[in-house]
């Protein structure tokens, strides 16, 4: 087993005994599911089993009942992806966490496993001789501990004895307020072999942004999956929570998962978004056009909860449109300043509450359809795009309807996956509609 482990895991265990292995996969919500077992037992076995029903569970723990007739919860076969084996340095003993491949009993990839959905999209690019490249950004909040769902979320207490202040974007002193959490994030990342491109203060009170280097989509989604677990653990060590909820605090900006995309030719490494003379290629425009045409159909994946749509508010650092522009942060699709070899497209619509595998897969699927169909984009938007017409669904119900109506997206992501995803999300949405909010009690109880 040790020979199969990557260097970072071998270095972590040098001179030590492996106590435990966490065998994990990401469910539809991006929550880690799996089994923990003694290291010695893990070394002796080649696979283990989990029921496929883990992908039919809502965020509240209910089960979608519209998935299949005569459903019997058959087992899936999980085998370790050895390249993903990395330490879990926050545990009390010597522990590794390993992401597993997920197949059915006939050896076929389970179509509604999020990691397999992303692999499916990447395979479509590879069949055309292309390698998609992504660079995700992770925004999240550090908040004060809160065990009462009825109580509003508060910013964390900083080292100064005052709560973190808002409107302090890029402030180094604001970052220093919770420097111990950030120190642990850096230390854990180093132990885990995860590279951080940078951490900065965002516009919200206690809101941070963590940037990752560009690379292979599956590997980057794996890293985001690991990062979310690790950041939560680092926060808990210092009496605060880390939340990736899209809009946790009323009146503060939401948390996004911006995704930068480029596409390279596998044979030459050439960025297909640039021509030989460095100008923008037709493929670059087609990718943008595909995003404009198909993003509405995948908003249900990029904004997967009712809370997600609270982020799409004008002038709150989140796009509400499908416009594109060069170096324009008011547009949903932004072309950052870059040299020709690094020309890329930034999708600013995904929220940080989305499953990273599904968010990246959905975004790449839109660009892929644009490349295949040679979709022309609209004219570049050069002003304040908050004044333009919104092309983003305003709620989860509308977003699910657009997903179900787009046959192209369903073919790229997989019809079986889209069916399961829609069933789970419809159940979550219906559960939410049964909840009466404080706003309704305050303003409607005696006034209507």
N, C-alpha and C positions, 0 to 999 in steps of 0.2 A: 504493500500500500504506500509506503513512504516514497518509493520511486515514482509513483504517479502524482505526488503532490507538487504544486508549484513551489518555486524558491521561497516565497514569503512564508508559506506554511511550514516548510522544512526548517527555515531559520527560527521560526517561533518555537518549534518543538525540539530544537537541538539540545540534547542533554536532559530532556524531560520526557515524561510518559503522557501520552494522549489520554485524557480522562473521558472526554465525551465528544460526540459528533452530533450536530444539529443537521438533520437531513430535511431540507426545506424546498418549497416551491411557493410561487406567488399566486394567490387566488385572484378573482376578478377585481377585487378592491386593491390588490397589491399587498394584502396581509400575508405574512409568512405562515404557511401551514406545513405540517410534516411531523416528524418524529425525532426525539432525542434518544441516543443509545450510547452505551459504553464504547469507548474507542476500540477495545479488543473485539467486540462483537461486530462493529462496523467493518473492521479489517477482514473479517472472515466471510462476509456476505457480498453478493454481487448486486443485489437489488432489494427493494421492498415494495409494499403495496399500500395504496390509499384508494378509497372509493371516489369515483368521478363526481359524486355529489358535492364535493368541496367547491366545485365551480358553479353550483346552483344555489348557493347560499347568499342571502342579502346581508348588508352591513349590520342589520339588526339581529341576524341569526335565524331568520325565517328561511323557508325553502321554496323556490319557485316550483309550481306544480304543473306548468304548461310546457315542460321541456320535452317529454316523450310519453307515449302511451305504454303502459306496462313496464314502467321504469323499475329496475331492480338494483340499482346502485352497484354496478359491476366494478371490480377492482381495476385500477390502472397500475402499470409497472413503472417504477421509478428507479433510474440508474444514475449514479453520480456523474456529474460533469466535473472531472478532476481539476480542470483549469480554474474553476470557481472556488476551490477550497481555500478559505482564508480564516485567520483567527477571529475569535469573538473575545476581544481583550477585556471586556467589562465583566466577564464571568469570574466566579471565585476559583475556578479550577482551569486546567488547560483544555480549552475547547476550540474545535473547528466548526465552521458552518459551511455546508456544501449545497449548492443548488443542484437539483436533479433534473434530468431529462424525463419527459412524461410520454409514455406510449401506451396504446391499448394492448390487449393480450395477443393480438395478431402482429404486433410490432410496428403499428402505424402511429405517427404522432397524434396525440389527442387534439382535435381541432379547436376546442374551446379553451385550452390552456393558454394564458396570455403570452408566455414566452414562445410558444409554438406559433402563435399568430404573427408575432414579430419576425420569427424565422421564415415564415411563409412569405411575407412581404419582401424580405431581403433576398430570398431565393428568386422571386420574380425579377428583381433588378439583376441578379447574377446571371439569369438566363439570357439577358440582353447584353452581357459583358460589362455590367456596371457594378460599382461598389458604392452604396450610399454611405455617407459620412455625416455624423451628427455631433453637435456639442450642446448639451443641455445646461440650463441654468436652474438652480434650486432656490426658491424663496420660501422662507418659513418664519414663524414667530416663536420667540421664547416668551412664555406667559407665566404668571403666578399660578401656583397649584390651585386646582379647582375641582372639588369632588361633588359639587352641587350643580347639576345641569340647569337649574332655575336661576343661578347667579351669573351675572355678566362676567365675561373674561376680562382680566386686568393685566397690564404689562408687568413684567417681573421687577423685583426690587434690585437695584444696582448696588455696586460696592459703595456708592456715595450715601446710601440709605434712602435714596429717592427712587421712585418708579421710573422706568425708562421713558424718555420723552419722544414724542412724535416729531415729524418734519425735520429729521436730522440726517437726511440722506448723505452718505459718504463721510459722515463725521467719524473721525478716529476716536474721539473722546467718548462718543456714544458706544462704540464697539468695546472700549475699555471697561465700560460699566459691567459687562458680563464676560470679562476676559477669561475667567477660569473655565467657563463652559467651552469657549473657543479653544483654549489651550488643550482641553481634553479631546476636542474634535480633531485637532491637529495630531495629537499623540496617538489616538486610536487609528486615525487614517494612516499614519506612518507604519504602525504595527500591522495593519491590514493590507498594506501595499497599495492603498488607494491614493491617487494623486489629486490634490486640490489646486486649481488654477488661481484661486483667490477667494477671500471672504470680505464682504463689505456690508456696511449699514444701509438698509433700505429706508423708504419713507415712513413706514409705520413704527409705532412705539414697540421696540423690542424685535423689529423685523430685520432679518439678515438675508443676504444672498450669497450662495456658494456656487462658484463656477467650476465646471469640469472641463478637462481638455477634450478636443475633438477625437473621434475615433469610430470604431465599428458599433453599429446600433445595438446589437445584442449585448456586447460587452459593457457599453455605457448604461444600458437599462439594468443590467446586473449590478453595476456599481451604485446606481441610484437606489435600487432595492436594498442593498447593503447600507448605504449612507443613511437612509431614513431610519432603519433600525438603530444604527450607531448614534445618530444625533439625539434620538429620544433618550438613549441610555446616558449619554454625556450630560444632558440637561437634568435628568433625575438625580444625578450625583450632587447637584448644586441647588436642590430645592426649587426647581422650576420644571415646567413642561415644555417640550418642543412640539408644536402643532403644524401640520401641513394642510390643515383646513383652508379652503379657498378664502373665506372671509370670517375670521374668528372674532374680530372686534368691530363693533358698530362705529362708523365714522372714520375708520382707518382703511388704507388701501388693502386690496386682496393680495394673495400670494400666487405668483405665476410660475409656470415651468416653461419658459421660452425655449424653443428648440431651433438651433441653427442647422441648416442642411446644405450639403453640397453632394455632388455625384462625380465619381472618378471612373475613368475607363480602367478595367482590371488589367488589361494588357500593358498599357502605357503609363498609368497613373495620372493621366491628364484630366483636369477638371473640365467636365463637359459643359459647364456654364460659361466658359471662356473660349474664344477662338484663338488661333495661333498668333494673331496680332494683339491679343489682350482685350478685345472688345467683347461685349455681351453676346452670347450665342443664341440662336433660336431656341435651343433646349432650355436655356435659362428662362426665357419668356414663357415657354410652354409649361415649365414647372410651376411658375407663378400662376399662370392661367388655370392649371389643374387645381391648385389650392383654392383659388377664388371660387371655382365652380363647385368643388366637392366638400370644402370645409363645413358648410352647414350640415351635411349628412353625418359628419363625425363629431359634431359638438357634443353629442351624448357620451362620447368616450373622453373628450378633452375637458368636459364639464359634467362629471358623472353624478352629481348630487343636487338636490334642490338648493343647497347653500352655494353651490358653484356659481349660480346665475346672479348672486348678489355682488359678484366681482365685476360684472360687466356694467359699470356705472361711468358715465362721462366724467372726464377730468379726475379720475381716481387711478391713473397710471395703468389702466387696463383698456384694451381696444373694445369697441362696440361695433366694428365694421369689418368688411372684407376688402378694404382698399389696400393698395400697395404703394410704397414710396421709398425713395432712397434716403437713408439716414433720417427717417421720420417716425418717431416713437408714438405718434397718434394713430398710425395705421395698424391694422391687424397683421399685415404682412410687410416686413421691413427688410430692406436691402442695406446691410451695414457697410460702412466704409472699409474697403479691403483691397489688396492687390489682386490682379487677375487670377493668380493661382489659388487664391483663397476666397474667390467670389462665392457668396452663399446667400441663402434666403432664411430669414428668421420668422418663424411662426410665433406670434405673441398671444395667441388665443388660449393655449392650454393652461389649466390651473394646476397648482402643485398637489391638489387632491386626487389627480388622475393617476391610474396605474402607469408607471413609466413605460412598461412594455407596450401597453395599449395606446398610450399617448403618442409614442414615437411611431408605432406601426400605423396608426390612423393618419398622422401627418405625412409620413412617407407614401402612404397609399394615395393621398390626394395628388401629390407631385407625380407619382408614377402614372396615374391616369392622364394627367396633363401631357406627359411625355408621349404616351401611347396614342393619344387622340390629337396631339399637336394643338392643344387648346390655347387660343389667343387670350392674353389678359386684357383688362381694361386699361385705359390711359393711366399713367402714373399720377397719383394724387400728390399735390405739392403744398397744400395748405394744412389747416387744422382739421383732421379727419373726424374729430368729434362732432363736427357740424354736418357730416354726411349722413346719408340714410343708413340705418343699422341693418346689417345682413345677418346678424347673429340671433338665433332663437332666444326667446326671453324666458323659457322655462324648460324643465326636463321633459315634460309631456310632448311639447312641440318638437324638441330635438329628437326624441325617439321616433316620432312619425317620419321625420326626414331621413333617418337612418334606414327605416324599413322601406322607404320609397326609392332609394338609390341602388339600383341593381349593380352598377359598376363597382361601387364600394363594397357591396356584399360579396361580389365575386373575388375581389382582391383580398379582403380580410377573411373570407370563408363564410358561406351561408350558415353552416352549423353554428359557428361562433356567434354570428349576428343574431340568430334565433335565440340562443341561450342568453346572450347579453341582454337582449330586449326583454325577455321574460323576467329576468332577475330585476332589471331596473324598473319595469312596470310595477312589479310587486313592491319595491321600495317606495316608489312614488305614491302608490295607493295607501301604503302604510302612513306616509307623511300626511296625506290628506285627512287622516283621521285625527290628527293632533290639532288642538285649538291653541293658538299662540297668545301670549300676553297682550300683543297689539290688538287682537280681535276682541279680547275681553275688555280692554280699556276703552276702545273707541266705538264698539258696536253694541255692547251689552245693554246700555240704557239710551242709546241715541238713535237707533234705527227701528 
